[in-house]
């Protein structure tokens, strides 16, 4: 019986996380880009999927820097993960933002503390919440990188670009 991560000692690679990353990439196919709120990078080098919650303080802090992430070539794709669950006030806000004809503007306003109201429409919020649970999300923000690695928490633009460059260098070395 083994509990915890299986590590390859010579390479210091977390084999368990690598396996989970591969599974996450397959899971993410269930959330097409058309069902994400995308803040595109000017000269895209990286894409980061962020599981977010309107009422999460660190999610708001991350969103304050979205223009800077974009300037650095990092495209941000948001998926919803209302931490209080389906039917919560956070869920209502996520639905209202999704159903706004200007999703980016509504998201930015909601992240600044403006209540988005009660708009309703057919939406992917519940499916994204369940997708996050399946992918191992248990906090917000959770950042999912293109290689399937999941990193919980807020990263400054400097920290995020450094992390992405490190992963890129590791991938090139392997």
C-alpha positions as protocol buffer text, in pm:
chain_id: "A"
residue {
  index: 1
  type: UNK
  ca { x: 0 y: 0 z: 0 }
}
residue {
  index: 2
  type: UNK
  ca { x: 137 y: 339 z: -102 }
}
residue {
  index: 3
  type: UNK
  ca { x: -17 y: 671 z: -7 }
}
residue {
  index: 4
  type: UNK
  ca { x: 122 y: 986 z: -163 }
}
residue {
  index: 5
  type: UNK
  ca { x: 325 y: 1062 z: -469 }
}
residue {
  index: 6
  type: UNK
  ca { x: 556 y: 819 z: -644 }
}
residue {
  index: 7
  type: UNK
  ca { x: 882 y: 997 z: -723 }
}
residue {
  index: 8
  type: UNK
  ca { x: 1161 y: 913 z: -967 }
}
residue {
  index: 9
  type: UNK
  ca { x: 1453 y: 999 z: -740 }
}
residue {
  index: 10
  type: UNK
  ca { x: 1730 y: 1049 z: -1002 }
}
residue {
  index: 11
  type: UNK
  ca { x: 1520 y: 1294 z: -1208 }
}
residue {
  index: 12
  type: UNK
  ca { x: 1317 y: 1431 z: -915 }
}
residue {
  index: 13
  type: UNK
  ca { x: 1003 y: 1386 z: -1125 }
}
residue {
  index: 14
  type: UNK
  ca { x: 669 y: 1338 z: -951 }
}
residue {
  index: 15
  type: UNK
  ca { x: 537 y: 1041 z: -1149 }
}
residue {
  index: 16
  type: UNK
  ca { x: 198 y: 1058 z: -979 }
}
residue {
  index: 17
  type: UNK
  ca { x: 148 y: 1421 z: -1080 }
}
residue {
  index: 18
  type: UNK
  ca { x: 263 y: 1344 z: -1434 }
}
residue {
  index: 19
  type: UNK
  ca { x: -4 y: 1072 z: -1458 }
}
residue {
  index: 20
  type: UNK
  ca { x: -270 y: 1306 z: -1318 }
}
residue {
  index: 21
  type: UNK
  ca { x: -162 y: 1575 z: -1565 }
}
residue {
  index: 22
  type: UNK
  ca { x: -222 y: 1340 z: -1856 }
}
residue {
  index: 23
  type: UNK
  ca { x: -566 y: 1252 z: -1724 }
}
residue {
  index: 24
  type: UNK
  ca { x: -651 y: 1621 z: -1674 }
}
residue {
  index: 25
  type: UNK
  ca { x: -572 y: 1696 z: -2037 }
}
residue {
  index: 26
  type: UNK
  ca { x: -824 y: 1433 z: -2146 }
}
residue {
  index: 27
  type: UNK
  ca { x: -1081 y: 1568 z: -1900 }
}
residue {
  index: 28
  type: UNK
  ca { x: -1035 y: 1923 z: -2031 }
}
residue {
  index: 29
  type: UNK
  ca { x: -1155 y: 1815 z: -2373 }
}
residue {
  index: 30
  type: UNK
  ca { x: -1502 y: 1826 z: -2214 }
}
residue {
  index: 31
  type: UNK
  ca { x: -1476 y: 2207 z: -2191 }
}
residue {
  index: 32
  type: UNK
  ca { x: -1431 y: 2350 z: -2539 }
}
residue {
  index: 33
  type: UNK
  ca { x: -1284 y: 2698 z: -2575 }
}
residue {
  index: 34
  type: UNK
  ca { x: -1627 y: 2823 z: -2688 }
}
residue {
  index: 35
  type: UNK
  ca { x: -1747 y: 2751 z: -2332 }
}
residue {
  index: 36
  type: UNK
  ca { x: -1474 y: 2954 z: -2164 }
}
residue {
  index: 37
  type: UNK
  ca { x: -1440 y: 3326 z: -2106 }
}
residue {
  index: 38
  type: UNK
  ca { x: -1113 y: 3407 z: -2278 }
}
residue {
  index: 39
  type: UNK
  ca { x: -889 y: 3706 z: -2225 }
}
residue {
  index: 40
  type: UNK
  ca { x: -655 y: 3675 z: -2524 }
}
residue {
  index: 41
  type: UNK
  ca { x: -285 y: 3755 z: -2517 }
}
residue {
  index: 42
  type: UNK
  ca { x: -152 y: 4010 z: -2762 }
}
residue {
  index: 43
  type: UNK
  ca { x: 133 y: 3781 z: -2871 }
}
residue {
  index: 44
  type: UNK
  ca { x: 30 y: 3443 z: -2731 }
}
residue {
  index: 45
  type: UNK
  ca { x: 309 y: 3226 z: -2594 }
}
residue {
  index: 46
  type: UNK
  ca { x: 115 y: 3039 z: -2324 }
}
residue {
  index: 47
  type: UNK
  ca { x: -242 y: 2951 z: -2234 }
}
residue {
  index: 48
  type: UNK
  ca { x: -349 y: 2912 z: -1872 }
}
residue {
  index: 49
  type: UNK
  ca { x: -693 y: 2786 z: -1777 }
}
residue {
  index: 50
  type: UNK
  ca { x: -812 y: 2934 z: -1448 }
}
residue {
  index: 51
  type: UNK
  ca { x: -1087 y: 2777 z: -1239 }
}
residue {
  index: 52
  type: UNK
  ca { x: -1242 y: 3079 z: -1072 }
}
residue {
  index: 53
  type: UNK
  ca { x: -1512 y: 3198 z: -832 }
}
residue {
  index: 54
  type: UNK
  ca { x: -1654 y: 3552 z: -834 }
}
residue {
  index: 55
  type: UNK
  ca { x: -1642 y: 3577 z: -454 }
}
residue {
  index: 56
  type: UNK
  ca { x: -1284 y: 3451 z: -413 }
}
residue {
  index: 57
  type: UNK
  ca { x: -1044 y: 3724 z: -302 }
}
residue {
  index: 58
  type: UNK
  ca { x: -737 y: 3575 z: -469 }
}
residue {
  index: 59
  type: UNK
  ca { x: -938 y: 3517 z: -789 }
}
residue {
  index: 60
  type: UNK
  ca { x: -1017 y: 3888 z: -788 }
}
residue {
  index: 61
  type: UNK
  ca { x: -651 y: 3970 z: -730 }
}
residue {
  index: 62
  type: UNK
  ca { x: -551 y: 3745 z: -1021 }
}
residue {
  index: 63
  type: UNK
  ca { x: -808 y: 3913 z: -1246 }
}
residue {
  index: 64
  type: UNK
  ca { x: -672 y: 4258 z: -1156 }
}
residue {
  index: 65
  type: UNK
  ca { x: -356 y: 4152 z: -1341 }
}
residue {
  index: 66
  type: UNK
  ca { x: -522 y: 3992 z: -1644 }
}
residue {
  index: 67
  type: UNK
  ca { x: -407 y: 4273 z: -1877 }
}
residue {
  index: 68
  type: UNK
  ca { x: -49 y: 4228 z: -1755 }
}
residue {
  index: 69
  type: UNK
  ca { x: -66 y: 3850 z: -1809 }
}
residue {
  index: 70
  type: UNK
  ca { x: -195 y: 3918 z: -2160 }
}
residue {
  index: 71
  type: UNK
  ca { x: 85 y: 4171 z: -2226 }
}
residue {
  index: 72
  type: UNK
  ca { x: 338 y: 3902 z: -2131 }
}
residue {
  index: 73
  type: UNK
  ca { x: 190 y: 3659 z: -2384 }
}
residue {
  index: 74
  type: UNK
  ca { x: -25 y: 3461 z: -2140 }
}
residue {
  index: 75
  type: UNK
  ca { x: -380 y: 3396 z: -2256 }
}
residue {
  index: 76
  type: UNK
  ca { x: -622 y: 3345 z: -1966 }
}
residue {
  index: 77
  type: UNK
  ca { x: -918 y: 3111 z: -2018 }
}
residue {
  index: 78
  type: UNK
  ca { x: -1168 y: 3110 z: -1733 }
}
residue {
  index: 79
  type: UNK
  ca { x: -1377 y: 2815 z: -1623 }
}
residue {
  index: 80
  type: UNK
  ca { x: -1623 y: 2845 z: -1334 }
}
residue {
  index: 81
  type: UNK
  ca { x: -1578 y: 2677 z: -1000 }
}
residue {
  index: 82
  type: UNK
  ca { x: -1824 y: 2833 z: -754 }
}
residue {
  index: 83
  type: UNK
  ca { x: -1674 y: 2703 z: -430 }
}
residue {
  index: 84
  type: UNK
  ca { x: -2003 y: 2716 z: -240 }
}
residue {
  index: 85
  type: UNK
  ca { x: -2151 y: 2479 z: -498 }
}
residue {
  index: 86
  type: UNK
  ca { x: -2440 y: 2467 z: -741 }
}
residue {
  index: 87
  type: UNK
  ca { x: -2730 y: 2689 z: -639 }
}
residue {
  index: 88
  type: UNK
  ca { x: -2511 y: 2919 z: -424 }
}
residue {
  index: 89
  type: UNK
  ca { x: -2491 y: 3297 z: -459 }
}
residue {
  index: 90
  type: UNK
  ca { x: -2152 y: 3255 z: -631 }
}
residue {
  index: 91
  type: UNK
  ca { x: -2317 y: 3019 z: -878 }
}
residue {
  index: 92
  type: UNK
  ca { x: -2591 y: 3278 z: -949 }
}
residue {
  index: 93
  type: UNK
  ca { x: -2324 y: 3540 z: -1018 }
}
residue {
  index: 94
  type: UNK
  ca { x: -2134 y: 3305 z: -1249 }
}
residue {
  index: 95
  type: UNK
  ca { x: -2453 y: 3236 z: -1447 }
}
residue {
  index: 96
  type: UNK
  ca { x: -2530 y: 3609 z: -1470 }
}
residue {
  index: 97
  type: UNK
  ca { x: -2179 y: 3684 z: -1601 }
}
residue {
  index: 98
  type: UNK
  ca { x: -2197 y: 3396 z: -1851 }
}
residue {
  index: 99
  type: UNK
  ca { x: -2536 y: 3515 z: -1978 }
}
residue {
  index: 100
  type: UNK
  ca { x: -2423 y: 3876 z: -2031 }
}
residue {
  index: 101
  type: UNK
  ca { x: -2364 y: 3970 z: -2395 }
}
residue {
  index: 102
  type: UNK
  ca { x: -2030 y: 4122 z: -2284 }
}
residue {
  index: 103
  type: UNK
  ca { x: -1890 y: 3833 z: -2078 }
}
residue {
  index: 104
  type: UNK
  ca { x: -1545 y: 3987 z: -2038 }
}
residue {
  index: 105
  type: UNK
  ca { x: -1687 y: 4318 z: -1920 }
}
residue {
  index: 106
  type: UNK
  ca { x: -1934 y: 4147 z: -1687 }
}
residue {
  index: 107
  type: UNK
  ca { x: -1656 y: 3930 z: -1543 }
}
residue {
  index: 108
  type: UNK
  ca { x: -1434 y: 4231 z: -1483 }
}
residue {
  index: 109
  type: UNK
  ca { x: -1717 y: 4422 z: -1314 }
}
residue {
  index: 110
  type: UNK
  ca { x: -1815 y: 4123 z: -1098 }
}
residue {
  index: 111
  type: UNK
  ca { x: -1453 y: 4066 z: -997 }
}
residue {
  index: 112
  type: UNK
  ca { x: -1446 y: 4433 z: -889 }
}
residue {
  index: 113
  type: UNK
  ca { x: -1739 y: 4365 z: -655 }
}
residue {
  index: 114
  type: UNK
  ca { x: -2033 y: 4476 z: -870 }
}
residue {
  index: 115
  type: UNK
  ca { x: -2324 y: 4232 z: -841 }
}
residue {
  index: 116
  type: UNK
  ca { x: -2397 y: 4105 z: -1195 }
}
residue {
  index: 117
  type: UNK
  ca { x: -2770 y: 4063 z: -1131 }
}
residue {
  index: 118
  type: UNK
  ca { x: -2987 y: 3765 z: -1208 }
}
residue {
  index: 119
  type: UNK
  ca { x: -2954 y: 3704 z: -1582 }
}
residue {
  index: 120
  type: UNK
  ca { x: -3021 y: 3346 z: -1678 }
}
residue {
  index: 121
  type: UNK
  ca { x: -2968 y: 3140 z: -1991 }
}
residue {
  index: 122
  type: UNK
  ca { x: -2845 y: 2798 z: -2095 }
}
residue {
  index: 123
  type: UNK
  ca { x: -2494 y: 2782 z: -1953 }
}
residue {
  index: 124
  type: UNK
  ca { x: -2200 y: 2548 z: -1880 }
}
residue {
  index: 125
  type: UNK
  ca { x: -2144 y: 2653 z: -1516 }
}
residue {
  index: 126
  type: UNK
  ca { x: -2257 y: 2330 z: -1349 }
}
residue {
  index: 127
  type: UNK
  ca { x: -2067 y: 2120 z: -1604 }
}
residue {
  index: 128
  type: UNK
  ca { x: -1751 y: 2326 z: -1544 }
}
residue {
  index: 129
  type: UNK
  ca { x: -1786 y: 2293 z: -1168 }
}
residue {
  index: 130
  type: UNK
  ca { x: -1815 y: 1914 z: -1204 }
}
residue {
  index: 131
  type: UNK
  ca { x: -1525 y: 1914 z: -1451 }
}
residue {
  index: 132
  type: UNK
  ca { x: -1312 y: 2097 z: -1195 }
}
residue {
  index: 133
  type: UNK
  ca { x: -1396 y: 1842 z: -929 }
}
residue {
  index: 134
  type: UNK
  ca { x: -1304 y: 1561 z: -1169 }
}
residue {
  index: 135
  type: UNK
  ca { x: -974 y: 1736 z: -1250 }
}
residue {
  index: 136
  type: UNK
  ca { x: -883 y: 1767 z: -882 }
}
residue {
  index: 137
  type: UNK
  ca { x: -968 y: 2132 z: -824 }
}
residue {
  index: 138
  type: UNK
  ca { x: -1044 y: 2197 z: -458 }
}
residue {
  index: 139
  type: UNK
  ca { x: -966 y: 2567 z: -426 }
}
residue {
  index: 140
  type: UNK
  ca { x: -975 y: 2883 z: -630 }
}
residue {
  index: 141
  type: UNK
  ca { x: -803 y: 3011 z: -819 }
}
residue {
  index: 142
  type: UNK
  ca { x: -659 y: 2691 z: -961 }
}
residue {
  index: 143
  type: UNK
  ca { x: -437 y: 2728 z: -1264 }
}
residue {
  index: 144
  type: UNK
  ca { x: -421 y: 2452 z: -1521 }
}
residue {
  index: 145
  type: UNK
  ca { x: -123 y: 2464 z: -1754 }
}
residue {
  index: 146
  type: UNK
  ca { x: -105 y: 2333 z: -2110 }
}
residue {
  index: 147
  type: UNK
  ca { x: 87 y: 2026 z: -1990 }
}
residue {
  index: 148
  type: UNK
  ca { x: -198 y: 1933 z: -1752 }
}
residue {
  index: 149
  type: UNK
  ca { x: -24 y: 2044 z: -1432 }
}
residue {
  index: 150
  type: UNK
  ca { x: -264 y: 2197 z: -1179 }
}
residue {
  index: 151
  type: UNK
  ca { x: -136 y: 2469 z: -947 }
}
residue {
  index: 152
  type: UNK
  ca { x: -364 y: 2603 z: -675 }
}
residue {
  index: 153
  type: UNK
  ca { x: -347 y: 2968 z: -576 }
}
residue {
  index: 154
  type: UNK
  ca { x: -268 y: 3311 z: -706 }
}
residue {
  index: 155
  type: UNK
  ca { x: 58 y: 3382 z: -887 }
}
residue {
  index: 156
  type: UNK
  ca { x: 177 y: 3733 z: -967 }
}
residue {
  index: 157
  type: UNK
  ca { x: 257 y: 3800 z: -1333 }
}
residue {
  index: 158
  type: UNK
  ca { x: 629 y: 3761 z: -1255 }
}
residue {
  index: 159
  type: UNK
  ca { x: 572 y: 3433 z: -1071 }
}
residue {
  index: 160
  type: UNK
  ca { x: 345 y: 3296 z: -1342 }
}
residue {
  index: 161
  type: UNK
  ca { x: 580 y: 3375 z: -1630 }
}
residue {
  index: 162
  type: UNK
  ca { x: 869 y: 3226 z: -1430 }
}
residue {
  index: 163
  type: UNK
  ca { x: 671 y: 2905 z: -1365 }
}
residue {
  index: 164
  type: UNK
  ca { x: 572 y: 2876 z: -1732 }
}
residue {
  index: 165
  type: UNK
  ca { x: 931 y: 2930 z: -1847 }
}
residue {
  index: 166
  type: UNK
  ca { x: 1057 y: 2668 z: -1599 }
}
residue {
  index: 167
  type: UNK
  ca { x: 805 y: 2413 z: -1727 }
}
residue {
  index: 168
  type: UNK
  ca { x: 899 y: 2497 z: -2086 }
}
residue {
  index: 169
  type: UNK
  ca { x: 1271 y: 2445 z: -2006 }
}
residue {
  index: 170
  type: UNK
  ca { x: 1199 y: 2115 z: -1830 }
}
residue {
  index: 171
  type: UNK
  ca { x: 995 y: 1991 z: -2125 }
}
residue {
  index: 172
  type: UNK
  ca { x: 1276 y: 2087 z: -2365 }
}
residue {
  index: 173
  type: UNK
  ca { x: 1529 y: 1903 z: -2148 }
}
residue {
  index: 174
  type: UNK
  ca { x: 1325 y: 1582 z: -2153 }
}
